[in-house]
């Protein structure tokens, strides 16, 4: 079966042109015209993003720092790792550290990249960079005016239990945890 999958040559979709329909500081709503495998032109609507960063903060005493915040679109609270949109010209590692400090109030000098992923590859071209920050120390958070956070500390087993129970449901957090958990 695997050999059959590898032998089939799929066609790459040919880009013809792009148009930005709407733009803000964080993303653009774009429409591309492309050539479909059957030779006809098609439209592809998507969100173009500068990218994002997520960081898994771990304290010296082996607790993981997460934040709880209200997610407007889902109309419920979410437990997540600190993260946010990649600012123009900012290196992902510095962006992640800024988000950790702003949202959770922690800093670290011991940071390593865990990997990258696309959160919804049929809808956005966003790439999320994920980092592990170890030996984190609390200095106090300073959220943006539009944000409010509760800072939480969990053990690894508590995080796994919350995932199993559906209490941690944010896709970006689940993907970041997978990159961390399966690399250790």
Secondary structure, DSSP 4 states (H G I P E B T S, - for coil): -HHHHHH--PPPPEEEEEEEEEE-SSEEEEEEEEE-TTS-EEEEEEEEE--EEEEEEEETTSPEEEEEEEETTTTEEEEE-SEEEPPTT--HHHHHHHHHHHHH-EE-SEEEEEEEE-S-TTTB---EEEEEEEEEEE------TT---EEEEE-HHHHHHHHHTTS---HHHHHHHHHHHTT-
